[in-house]
Amino acid sequence: MKKIHLFTILISFFYSGCSQPTQPIVQTKKDFFAKSTGKLPALLYGLGDDRLGGAKMGYIDTGILFKVTDTSVSPWKVQISKYRSAYVDKVYLKPDSAVKEKPYHLTANFRVYGTDSSYDVVVINMDEKLPYRAWMQTEPAAIQLEIFSVQSNTNWITQLPSTLKEIKNVYYRQTEEDVMLVTIELKHAAHWGYSINYNNNQLIIKVKQQPKNLDVKNIKIAIDAGHGGTNSGAAGTTTNILEKTYTLLFAKQLQKYLKTKGVKNIFMTRESDTTLEMKDRIISLQQNNPDLLISIHLNSNSDKEVKGCGTFYRHIGFRPVSQTILKRMKEIGLDEYGNVGSFNFGLSGPTDFVNCLLEVGFLSNINDEKKLANPKFHTQTAAQIYKGIVDWLKDIQLGKY
């Protein structure tokens, strides 16, 4: 009997430790309401931090209502639903004493339609601007969106199938008392991006349609030369060449090469030694709306033996182009550093357009450094990036994604 009793206790303890929280977050008199503000505020998972910043759920719109529950930590802790908390940097929260707490918030009807400007749109009517997070799914392709602190009063979803080019279906379910999960199924296997923002109390999800013509000549390509101005980046071990100088050389060579291949629509985030804040780059890219962004960097490591080319992505739907580019880069004698996902870098964060960060090689490695300093290698790199983009587009046409 004693053994059975002990086993029962252990099993009970194990399952209680693995279960979802069953008690609501306790409110205190110090809690207050605030709204998101500033350039690209982000919702953070926790208090962890490194050179890339805290791990992000994602960027959010301004004017979103939060209940701040702890200002003794930095970033501030906010309650996003009855059982969930998150964190927002205090510079992106503006206290609002005029807000009166409501016992609940409600969604209303949805509307789903296509436009002639390369987007399908989902409109979710709400009674308040509330927090959200979204992510991409593959196989099958979908966008999933969680809206926090809300209960469903959505009794119909109006879809206009004759206008939709990218959205296959939209539906929702209430996963928690005040968390709604919205699923947006896509017609194509490849993700091309989406954006989320509020228009008054309407939550707008704009889903980018797949281009009609997948020839590289018809794709709008953005090229980002990493660093610049006061941000010099890494430096060479023997030559002292600066990352900011050589990323610009690589970027301009890629621009030149793409033009020779008939690509007419190219946007450069910088074309000189200019200081650009990361968020200003993101906003500029969002305004120029490319189909694809290639951000070029040169790597460095305290271990001088580490070398090779790496490609980086954050969102799983954007991984394919990073894989084809890495495969092509290996053909010119570079070791494989890796294909790195969930990368918390600024330009990997936006969901608005497909993006890939390329670390061409290591300035801290003597052999890589020699290649990186060679103008002929700049041309080779441009050619391989181009081939990788073409491979990616062909794979989409062949239905590999």
C-alpha positions as CSV (number, residue, x, y, z in Angstrom):
1,M,0.0,0.0,0.0
2,K,2.9,2.4,0.8
3,K,4.4,1.9,-2.7
4,I,1.1,2.6,-4.4
5,H,0.6,5.7,-2.3
6,L,4.0,7.1,-3.1
7,F,3.6,6.4,-6.8
8,T,0.3,8.2,-6.8
9,I,1.8,11.2,-5.1
10,L,4.7,11.3,-7.7
11,I,2.4,11.0,-10.6
12,S,0.1,13.7,-9.2
13,F,3.2,16.0,-8.7
14,F,4.4,15.4,-12.2
15,Y,1.1,16.3,-13.9
16,S,0.6,19.3,-11.7
17,G,4.0,20.6,-12.8
18,C,3.3,20.1,-16.5
19,S,-0.2,21.5,-16.6
20,Q,-1.3,25.0,-17.7
21,P,-1.8,27.5,-14.9
22,T,-5.2,27.2,-13.3
23,Q,-5.1,30.4,-11.2
24,P,-5.6,33.9,-12.6
25,I,-2.9,36.5,-12.3
26,V,-3.4,38.4,-9.0
27,Q,-4.0,42.1,-9.5
28,T,-2.6,44.7,-7.1
29,K,-3.5,48.3,-6.4
30,K,-0.3,49.3,-8.2
31,D,-1.5,48.0,-11.5
32,F,-2.3,50.7,-14.2
33,F,-3.2,50.9,-17.8
34,A,-0.9,52.0,-20.6
35,K,-0.9,52.1,-24.4
36,S,1.9,51.1,-26.8
37,T,3.8,53.9,-28.5
38,G,6.9,54.7,-30.4
39,K,8.7,53.0,-33.3
40,L,7.9,49.4,-33.7
41,P,7.1,48.4,-30.1
42,A,7.5,44.7,-29.4
43,L,5.9,42.1,-27.2
44,L,8.6,40.1,-25.4
45,Y,8.4,36.6,-23.9
46,G,10.5,37.3,-20.8
47,L,13.3,39.2,-19.2
48,G,16.1,37.3,-21.0
49,D,18.5,39.5,-23.0
50,D,21.6,39.2,-25.1
51,R,23.3,41.2,-27.9
52,L,20.2,40.7,-30.1
53,G,17.8,41.8,-27.4
54,G,15.1,39.9,-25.6
55,A,13.2,37.1,-27.4
56,K,10.2,38.7,-29.2
57,M,6.7,37.4,-29.7
58,G,6.6,40.0,-32.4
59,Y,6.2,43.6,-33.3
60,I,2.9,45.2,-32.4
61,D,1.0,48.3,-33.4
62,T,0.8,51.5,-31.4
63,G,-2.2,52.4,-29.2
64,I,-2.7,48.9,-27.9
65,L,-4.1,48.7,-24.4
66,F,-2.1,46.9,-21.7
67,K,-2.4,46.4,-17.9
68,V,1.0,47.0,-16.4
69,T,1.5,44.7,-13.4
70,D,5.2,45.2,-12.5
71,T,7.5,48.2,-13.0
72,S,10.2,46.9,-10.7
73,V,11.5,44.9,-13.6
74,S,12.8,46.1,-16.9
75,P,11.1,45.7,-19.4
76,W,7.8,46.2,-17.6
77,K,5.6,43.2,-17.0
78,V,2.1,43.4,-18.6
79,Q,-0.9,41.2,-18.3
80,I,-2.2,40.2,-21.8
81,S,-4.9,37.7,-20.7
82,K,-6.3,36.2,-17.5
83,Y,-3.5,33.6,-17.3
84,R,-0.7,35.1,-19.4
85,S,1.9,37.8,-19.0
86,A,4.4,39.3,-21.3
87,Y,6.9,42.2,-21.2
88,V,7.2,45.5,-23.1
89,D,10.1,47.9,-22.9
90,K,8.9,50.9,-20.7
91,V,9.9,53.4,-23.4
92,Y,7.1,51.9,-25.6
93,L,4.4,52.2,-22.9
94,K,2.6,55.5,-22.2
95,P,0.4,55.4,-19.0
96,D,-3.2,56.3,-19.6
97,S,-5.1,57.3,-16.5
98,A,-8.4,57.9,-18.4
99,V,-8.8,54.2,-19.2
100,K,-11.5,52.5,-17.2
101,E,-11.3,48.7,-16.7
102,K,-14.1,46.7,-18.4
103,P,-15.2,43.3,-17.2
104,Y,-14.6,41.8,-20.6
105,H,-13.9,42.7,-24.3
106,L,-15.6,41.3,-27.3
107,T,-14.9,40.6,-31.0
108,A,-17.6,41.2,-33.6
109,N,-17.9,40.0,-37.2
110,F,-15.0,39.3,-39.6
111,R,-14.8,40.3,-43.2
112,V,-12.4,38.6,-45.7
113,Y,-11.7,40.0,-49.2
114,G,-9.1,40.4,-51.9
115,T,-7.8,43.6,-53.4
116,D,-6.2,44.6,-56.7
117,S,-3.1,45.9,-54.8
118,S,-1.4,42.5,-54.2
119,Y,-3.1,41.8,-50.8
120,D,-5.9,39.7,-49.4
121,V,-7.4,41.3,-46.2
122,V,-9.0,40.0,-43.0
123,V,-10.9,42.6,-40.9
124,I,-11.7,41.7,-37.4
125,N,-14.1,44.1,-35.6
126,M,-13.2,44.7,-31.9
127,D,-14.3,46.9,-29.1
128,E,-10.7,47.8,-28.1
129,K,-7.2,47.7,-29.5
130,L,-5.9,44.6,-27.7
131,P,-2.6,42.7,-27.7
132,Y,-1.9,40.0,-30.3
133,R,0.8,37.7,-31.6
134,A,1.0,35.9,-34.9
135,W,3.1,33.2,-36.6
136,M,3.5,31.1,-39.7
137,Q,2.6,27.5,-40.2
138,T,3.8,25.2,-43.0
139,E,2.4,22.0,-44.5
140,P,-0.2,23.2,-44.9
141,A,0.6,26.9,-45.1
142,A,-1.3,29.1,-42.7
143,I,-1.1,32.2,-40.5
144,Q,-2.2,31.8,-37.0
145,L,-3.1,34.8,-34.8
146,E,-3.8,34.9,-31.1
147,I,-5.8,37.9,-29.8
148,F,-5.5,38.4,-26.0
149,S,-8.0,39.6,-23.4
150,V,-11.0,39.1,-25.6
151,Q,-14.1,36.9,-25.8
152,S,-15.7,35.9,-29.0
153,N,-18.9,37.5,-30.1
154,T,-18.2,36.7,-33.7
155,N,-21.3,35.1,-35.1
156,W,-20.4,35.3,-38.8
157,I,-17.3,35.6,-41.1
158,T,-18.1,37.1,-44.5
159,Q,-15.7,35.9,-47.2
160,L,-15.6,37.1,-50.8
161,P,-14.2,34.0,-52.6
162,S,-14.2,35.6,-56.0
163,T,-11.8,38.3,-54.9
164,L,-9.4,36.1,-52.9
165,K,-6.1,35.1,-54.5
166,E,-4.1,34.0,-51.4
167,I,-6.5,33.3,-48.6
168,K,-8.3,29.9,-48.7
169,N,-10.3,30.0,-45.5
170,V,-10.6,31.9,-42.2
171,Y,-12.0,30.5,-38.9
172,Y,-11.4,30.8,-35.2
173,R,-11.8,29.1,-31.9
174,Q,-11.8,30.3,-28.3
175,T,-8.8,28.5,-26.8
176,E,-9.0,30.1,-23.3
177,E,-11.6,32.2,-21.5
178,D,-10.1,35.4,-23.0
179,V,-7.8,34.2,-25.8
180,M,-9.0,33.8,-29.4
181,L,-7.0,31.8,-32.0
182,V,-7.7,32.8,-35.6
183,T,-6.5,30.6,-38.4
184,I,-5.9,32.0,-42.0
185,E,-5.4,29.1,-44.4
186,L,-3.4,30.0,-47.6
187,K,-3.9,28.8,-51.1
188,H,-0.2,28.6,-51.9
189,A,2.4,26.6,-50.1
190,A,4.9,29.5,-50.1
191,H,4.6,32.4,-47.6
192,W,5.0,35.8,-49.1
193,G,4.4,37.8,-45.9
194,Y,1.7,39.6,-44.0
195,S,1.2,42.7,-41.8
196,I,-1.0,43.4,-38.9
197,N,-2.3,46.8,-37.6
198,Y,-5.3,48.5,-36.1
199,N,-7.5,51.0,-37.9
200,N,-9.5,52.4,-35.1
201,N,-10.8,49.3,-33.4
202,Q,-10.6,47.1,-36.5
203,L,-7.7,44.6,-36.5
204,I,-6.5,44.4,-40.1
205,I,-4.4,41.5,-41.4
206,K,-3.0,42.1,-44.9
207,V,-1.8,38.9,-46.5
208,K,0.5,39.3,-49.4
209,Q,-0.6,37.5,-52.6
210,Q,1.9,35.3,-54.5
211,P,3.2,37.2,-57.5
212,K,1.5,36.2,-60.7
213,N,4.9,35.9,-62.5
214,L,7.6,34.1,-60.6
215,D,10.4,35.1,-63.0
216,V,13.2,36.8,-61.0
217,K,12.9,39.8,-63.4
218,N,9.5,40.5,-62.0
219,I,10.4,40.3,-58.3
220,K,11.1,43.4,-56.3
221,I,14.3,42.8,-54.4
222,A,15.6,44.8,-51.5
223,I,19.3,44.7,-50.6
224,D,20.6,45.8,-47.2
225,A,24.3,46.5,-46.6
226,G,24.7,45.7,-42.9
227,H,25.9,48.4,-40.4
228,G,27.2,51.8,-41.7
229,G,28.2,55.2,-40.4
230,T,28.9,55.1,-36.7
231,N,28.1,51.3,-36.6
232,S,31.3,49.8,-38.2
233,G,30.5,46.2,-37.3
234,A,33.4,43.6,-37.2
235,A,36.9,44.2,-38.4
236,G,39.4,42.0,-40.3
237,T,42.1,40.1,-38.4
238,T,45.0,40.9,-40.6
239,T,43.7,43.6,-43.0
240,N,41.6,45.6,-40.5
241,I,38.9,46.0,-43.2
242,L,35.6,47.1,-41.7
243,E,32.4,45.1,-42.0
244,K,30.3,48.3,-42.8
245,T,32.7,49.1,-45.8
246,Y,32.6,45.6,-47.3
247,T,28.9,44.9,-46.8
248,L,28.3,47.9,-49.0
249,L,30.7,46.6,-51.6
250,F,29.0,43.3,-51.6
251,A,25.5,45.0,-51.8
252,K,26.5,47.2,-54.7
253,Q,28.0,44.3,-56.6
254,L,24.7,42.3,-56.0
255,Q,22.7,45.3,-57.3
256,K,24.9,45.5,-60.4
257,Y,24.7,41.8,-61.0
258,L,20.9,41.7,-60.7
259,K,20.6,44.5,-63.1
260,T,22.6,42.6,-65.7
261,K,20.1,39.7,-65.2
262,G,17.2,42.0,-66.0
263,V,16.0,42.7,-62.5
264,K,14.6,46.2,-62.7
265,N,13.0,46.8,-59.3
266,I,15.7,47.0,-56.7
267,F,15.7,48.9,-53.5
268,M,18.9,49.6,-51.4
269,T,18.5,50.4,-47.7
270,R,21.8,52.4,-48.0
271,E,24.2,53.3,-50.8
272,S,26.8,55.2,-48.8
273,D,28.5,55.1,-45.4
274,T,25.3,56.2,-43.6
275,T,24.2,55.7,-40.0
276,L,20.8,54.0,-40.0
277,E,18.9,52.8,-37.0
278,M,17.6,49.3,-37.4
279,K,14.0,50.4,-36.9
280,D,14.4,53.1,-39.5
281,R,15.6,50.4,-42.0
282,I,12.5,48.3,-41.2
283,I,10.1,51.2,-41.6
284,S,11.8,52.2,-44.9
285,L,11.5,48.6,-46.1
286,Q,7.8,48.4,-45.1
287,Q,7.1,51.5,-47.0
288,N,8.9,50.2,-50.2
289,N,7.3,46.8,-49.9
290,P,9.8,44.4,-51.5
291,D,9.0,40.8,-52.3
292,L,12.4,39.7,-51.0
293,L,15.0,41.2,-48.7
294,I,18.7,40.1,-48.7
295,S,20.6,41.6,-45.8
296,I,24.4,41.2,-46.2
297,H,26.8,40.9,-43.2
298,L,30.3,39.6,-42.4
299,N,30.7,37.4,-39.3
300,S,33.2,37.3,-36.5
301,N,34.1,35.0,-33.7
302,S,36.6,34.9,-30.8
303,D,37.6,31.4,-32.1
304,K,39.8,32.2,-35.1
305,E,39.2,28.7,-36.5
306,V,35.4,29.3,-37.0
307,K,34.7,30.0,-40.6
308,G,32.2,29.6,-43.4
309,C,29.0,31.0,-44.7
310,G,25.7,31.1,-42.8
311,T,22.1,32.1,-43.7
312,F,19.6,33.2,-41.1
313,Y,15.8,33.5,-40.8
314,R,13.4,34.0,-38.1
315,H,10.0,32.9,-39.5
316,I,9.7,29.3,-40.7
317,G,7.7,30.4,-43.8
318,F,10.8,32.3,-45.0
319,R,13.3,29.5,-44.5
320,P,13.3,28.1,-48.1
321,V,15.2,31.0,-49.8
322,S,17.8,30.9,-47.0
323,Q,18.4,27.2,-47.8
324,T,18.8,27.7,-51.6
325,I,21.2,30.6,-51.1
326,L,23.3,28.7,-48.6
327,K,23.5,25.7,-51.0
328,R,24.7,28.0,-53.8
329,M,27.3,29.8,-51.6
330,K,28.9,26.5,-50.7
331,E,29.7,26.0,-54.4
332,I,32.4,28.7,-54.3
333,G,34.6,27.1,-51.7
334,L,33.0,28.3,-48.5
335,D,32.5,26.1,-45.5
336,E,28.9,25.7,-44.2
337,Y,28.5,27.6,-40.9
338,G,24.8,26.8,-40.9
339,N,21.2,27.6,-41.6
340,V,20.1,29.4,-38.5
341,G,16.4,29.8,-37.6
342,S,14.4,31.7,-35.0
343,F,17.1,34.4,-35.4
344,N,16.2,37.4,-33.2
345,F,17.9,40.0,-35.5
346,G,16.0,43.3,-36.3
347,L,15.7,42.7,-40.1
348,S,14.7,39.1,-39.6
349,G,11.7,40.2,-37.5
350,P,9.3,41.7,-40.0
351,T,6.7,39.4,-41.5
352,D,5.8,41.9,-44.3
353,F,8.2,40.4,-46.9
354,V,10.4,37.4,-47.4
355,N,13.8,38.0,-45.9
356,C,17.2,36.3,-45.6
357,L,20.2,37.4,-43.7
358,L,23.5,36.3,-45.3
359,E,26.7,36.2,-43.3
360,V,29.1,35.7,-46.2
361,G,32.1,34.6,-44.1
362,F,34.2,35.4,-41.0
363,L,36.5,38.4,-40.9
364,S,38.0,36.8,-37.8
365,N,39.3,33.8,-39.9
366,I,42.4,34.4,-42.0
367,N,41.3,32.3,-45.0
368,D,37.8,33.7,-45.1
369,E,39.2,37.2,-44.7
370,K,41.3,36.8,-47.8
371,K,38.3,35.8,-49.8
372,L,36.1,38.7,-48.4
373,A,38.8,41.3,-49.4
374,N,39.0,40.1,-53.0
375,P,36.8,42.0,-55.5
376,K,36.5,38.9,-57.7
377,F,34.9,37.1,-54.7
378,H,32.3,39.9,-54.5
379,T,31.2,39.2,-58.0
380,Q,31.1,35.4,-57.3
381,T,29.0,36.0,-54.2
382,A,26.5,38.1,-56.2
383,A,26.2,35.4,-58.8
384,Q,25.6,32.7,-56.2
385,I,22.9,34.8,-54.4
386,Y,21.2,35.3,-57.7
387,K,21.3,31.6,-58.4
388,G,19.9,30.9,-55.0
389,I,17.0,33.3,-55.5
390,V,16.3,31.7,-58.9
391,D,16.4,28.2,-57.4
392,W,13.9,29.3,-54.7
393,L,11.5,30.7,-57.3
394,K,11.7,27.5,-59.4
395,D,11.1,25.3,-56.3
396,I,7.9,27.3,-55.6
397,Q,6.8,26.8,-59.3
398,L,7.4,23.1,-58.9
399,G,5.4,22.9,-55.8
400,K,8.2,21.9,-53.5
401,Y,6.9,24.1,-50.7
